[in-house]
Amino acid sequence: MKLIATASALALSAAPVLAGGLTEPQPTPEPVAVTPVAPVVASSLWSGGYVGAQAGYAWAEADDADDEGPIGGLHGGYLWNSGKFVYGIEGDYDWADVEFGDAGSLDSIGRIKAKAGYDLGRTLLYATAGGAYADAEIGGDSYSDWGWVAGAGVDYMVTDAWSVGAEALYHKFDDFDDSGADLSGTTLTAKVAYHF
């Protein structure tokens, strides 16, 4: 009986030690440092400067005389983008060979235009408007004057540096260089440009 009492006393005295051993706090693992990753923002193919050439056709009218003929020239500009919105400025110059019957001829036209469009990836749809400066011969005399121009176009990026496109523009010159003649015309051109 003494033996059972002694064994029971030893078991009871060891119980708190075993119980305490089970409730001791376990070591917590060190937190893993996570390095933030910056989001990748796709840059627009249409941002930056460009230069190129264009060729096409013009339909012009001076008062009651009208005719048509080829045009061609050079252009350059700069574009910025804000999300899918693309905007910028472009200057161009076209040599022209458009006769107004016996009334005269349109010899050249230059333009300074604002552009605004929508970025569809490799395709850019845009509207454009600005000032136009033309040289013409009317009744045997040379004239030049400012007017306005407005139109629309589409460009397609063939590679990351080269684009092709088409542009339609309407031009209007009231009382051209005080000649008494009102000039108007529409041009349709194909364009190619190098972007840098």
Secondary structure, 3 states (H helix, E strand, C coil): CHHHHHHHHHHHHHHHHHHHHHHCCCCCCCCCCCCCCCCCCCCCCCCEEEEEEEEEEEEEEECCEEEEEEEEEEEEEEEEEECCEEEEEEEEEEEEEEECCCCEEEEEEEEEEEEEEEECCCEEEEEEEEEEEEEEEECCEEEEEEEEEEEEEEEEECCCCEEEEEEEEEEEECCHHHCCCCEEEEEEEEEEEEEC
